[in-house]
Amino acid sequence: MLGKRMQEALNEQIRIEAESSQVYLAMASWAEIQPGINNITAFFYRQSDEEREHMLKLIHFVNDRGGFAVVPPLEQPVLTFPSLQHAFKQLLEHEIFVSESINKMVDIALQEKDYATHNFLQWYVAEQIEEEALARTLNDKLEMIGNEKSGLYLFDKDILTVTVIDGNAE
């Protein structure tokens, strides 16, 4: 059975994951109307779907542990971006925020000696290491490219094949 504080923290994370899905969905919609970045668009749509899966995993966990998972109201995400670099910088900042939130939940689980939730959250800890590594790598690549169109062409071509191995994106 989940303690009240842990359930509240998990429900807050459900909201964060739902908002993450919306943030990436907004990025995808914006990218879709930009010329020539179809794979970047697909990347953002894929990220949105992945965040929704993270939210659902939390919902099932809370309900399976005797709690009540709350479907949260969501704030309107940013809809447009001054540049692709700005969108990816926001992606990195958002992933760092999510990691901090997950770390707070892990701390609560340990304080409450809720080892089942602590064990469950380890998947999220590992996932965030990968997400941050990927976001940093993509930002580094965009920084190298600058405004060079041929570099952006290659970035768009390769984005769907960038993987994370042992916490390092390649």
C-alpha positions in Angstrom: 0.0 0.0 0.0 1.3 3.4 -0.9 1.7 6.1 1.7 0.0 9.4 1.2 3.2 11.4 0.6 4.4 8.8 -1.9 1.1 8.7 -3.7 1.1 12.5 -4.0 4.6 12.4 -5.4 3.7 9.7 -7.9 0.6 11.7 -9.0 2.7 14.8 -9.4 5.0 12.7 -11.7 2.0 11.5 -13.7 1.3 15.2 -14.3 4.9 15.9 -15.3 5.0 12.9 -17.7 1.6 14.0 -19.2 2.9 17.6 -19.7 6.2 16.2 -21.2 4.1 14.4 -23.8 2.3 17.6 -24.5 5.5 19.6 -24.7 7.0 17.2 -27.3 3.7 17.0 -29.2 3.8 20.8 -29.5 7.4 20.6 -30.7 6.3 18.0 -33.3 3.5 20.1 -34.5 5.7 23.1 -34.9 8.5 21.1 -36.6 6.0 19.5 -39.0 5.3 22.9 -40.6 9.0 23.7 -40.9 10.5 22.8 -44.3 12.7 19.8 -44.7 12.9 18.3 -41.2 10.6 15.3 -41.4 12.8 13.1 -39.3 13.1 15.7 -36.6 9.3 15.9 -36.6 9.1 12.1 -36.3 11.6 12.3 -33.4 9.4 14.7 -31.5 6.3 12.7 -32.1 8.1 9.6 -30.9 9.2 11.4 -27.8 5.6 12.5 -27.1 4.4 8.9 -27.4 7.2 7.7 -25.1 6.3 10.2 -22.4 2.7 9.1 -22.5 3.8 5.5 -22.0 5.8 6.7 -19.0 2.7 8.3 -17.6 0.6 5.2 -18.1 3.2 3.0 -16.4 3.0 5.3 -13.4 -0.8 5.3 -13.4 -0.9 1.5 -13.4 1.7 1.3 -10.7 -0.2 3.7 -8.4 -3.5 1.8 -8.9 -1.9 -1.6 -8.6 -0.4 -0.6 -5.2 -3.8 0.4 -3.8 -3.6 4.1 -4.5 -5.6 6.3 -6.8 -3.8 7.7 -9.9 -5.2 11.1 -10.8 -5.5 12.2 -14.4 -4.3 15.8 -14.2 -5.3 19.0 -15.9 -2.5 20.2 -18.2 -1.1 23.6 -18.9 -0.8 24.8 -22.5 2.8 24.1 -23.7 4.9 26.5 -25.7 3.6 26.2 -29.3 6.3 27.9 -31.4 10.1 28.3 -31.2 12.4 30.9 -32.6 14.7 28.2 -34.0 15.3 24.4 -34.0 18.3 25.0 -31.6 15.9 26.7 -29.2 13.5 23.8 -29.3 16.3 21.3 -28.6 17.6 23.4 -25.8 14.2 23.4 -24.2 14.1 19.6 -24.7 17.3 19.3 -22.6 16.1 21.7 -19.9 12.9 19.7 -19.7 14.7 16.4 -19.3 16.9 17.8 -16.6 13.7 19.0 -14.8 12.1 15.5 -15.1 15.3 13.9 -13.7 15.2 16.2 -10.7 11.6 15.3 -10.1 12.3 11.5 -10.3 15.2 11.9 -7.9 12.9 13.6 -5.4 10.5 10.6 -5.6 13.4 8.2 -5.0 14.3 10.2 -2.0 10.7 10.0 -0.6 10.6 6.3 -1.3 13.8 5.8 0.7 12.6 8.1 3.6 9.4 6.1 3.8 11.2 2.8 3.4 8.9 2.0 0.4 11.3 -0.4 -1.3 8.8 -1.6 -3.8 8.3 2.0 -5.1 12.1 2.6 -4.9 12.7 -0.5 -7.0 10.0 0.6 -9.5 11.5 4.1 -9.8 14.9 2.7 -10.8 13.6 2.1 -14.3 12.8 5.9 -14.5 16.3 6.8 -13.1 18.0 4.7 -15.8 15.6 6.1 -18.5 16.4 9.7 -17.5 20.2 9.0 -17.8 19.5 8.0 -21.4 17.1 10.8 -22.1 19.6 13.5 -20.8 22.5 11.9 -22.7 20.5 11.9 -25.9 19.4 15.5 -25.4 22.9 16.7 -24.7 24.3 14.9 -27.7 21.6 16.4 -30.0 22.3 19.9 -28.6 26.0 19.4 -29.1 25.5 18.4 -32.7 23.2 21.4 -33.4 25.8 23.7 -31.8 28.5 22.3 -34.1 26.2 22.7 -37.1 25.2 26.3 -36.4 23.1 27.6 -39.2 24.7 25.5 -41.9 21.9 23.9 -44.0 24.0 20.9 -45.1 24.7 20.1 -41.5 21.0 20.4 -40.6 20.2 18.1 -43.5 22.5 15.5 -42.1 21.2 16.1 -38.6 17.6 15.4 -39.8 18.8 12.4 -41.7 20.5 10.8 -38.7 18.3 11.8 -35.7 16.1 8.7 -35.8 19.2 6.5 -35.6 20.9 8.2 -32.6 21.1 5.6 -29.8 22.2 5.6 -26.2 24.7 3.0 -25.0 25.8 2.9 -21.4 24.5 6.4 -20.8 26.3 7.9 -23.9 24.5 8.9 -27.0 26.1 7.8 -30.3 
